[in-house]
Amino acid sequence: MVNISDKILSMKGNQLVKKAYEIQMDWVRNGFLVPPLHFKRIVSLLQRGFDKNDIYRIGCDVAAGFK
């Protein structure tokens, strides 16, 4: 079984991982104690073509209770 982290690194290198961590850090800087989206979900959205701002807004909606 291939670990999701290994698959991500082999596909797009550190750029995708770096973007995902930046998005998580944006939430932390703005007062979230825990990022509202799991790392795997953030990476999935990045792979689908969502940009950083869209993913941040989706996470804020999730934190507010929207599904």
N, C-alpha and C positions, 0 to 999 in steps of 0.2 A: 504494500500500500504506500502510495506517495504522499508525503506530508505536504499540506497546502503551502507552507513556507518555501519548501524546496521547489515546488512547481512555479510559484511566483518568481523566485529568484532566477530560475532557468528561463522563464519566458521574457521578462522585461528587466531583469537586473534589479538594482537597488532603487531605481527611480520610482517604481510603483510603491515599494515599501516606504520610501522616504515621504512620498505624498500622503500615504495613509497615516503615518506618524505625525506629520504636520497638521493634518485635519484633527487628529485626536488632541494634539497640543493646543489647537485653537479653542476647542471646547474647554479644556482645562484653564486656559488663560482667561476665558470669559465666565468662569465661575462654576462650571460643572465639576463635581467631584469625581464622577465616573463618566467616560464618554458614552453617549446614548446608543451608539451603534458599535457592535463588535468589530474587531479588526478585519475579520473575514468578510463581513458585510461591506465594509468600506472598500476593500480591495475588489469585491465583486462589482460594486457600483463604478469604480474607476475603470475596470475592464470593459464595462458596458458603455463607456464614453461620457459619464457624468463628470462635470468639473468640480473643483474643490468647493466652490461656493454653493453649488447645488447640493452636494453631499452634506455640507455643514447645515444648510436649511432643512434638509430631510431629517437629520439628527435632532435638530431643535423641535421639529414637529413631533417626532417620536417621544422626546422628553416631555412634551406638553400633553401627551396622551393620544395623539392622532395615530392611526394605523395605516 
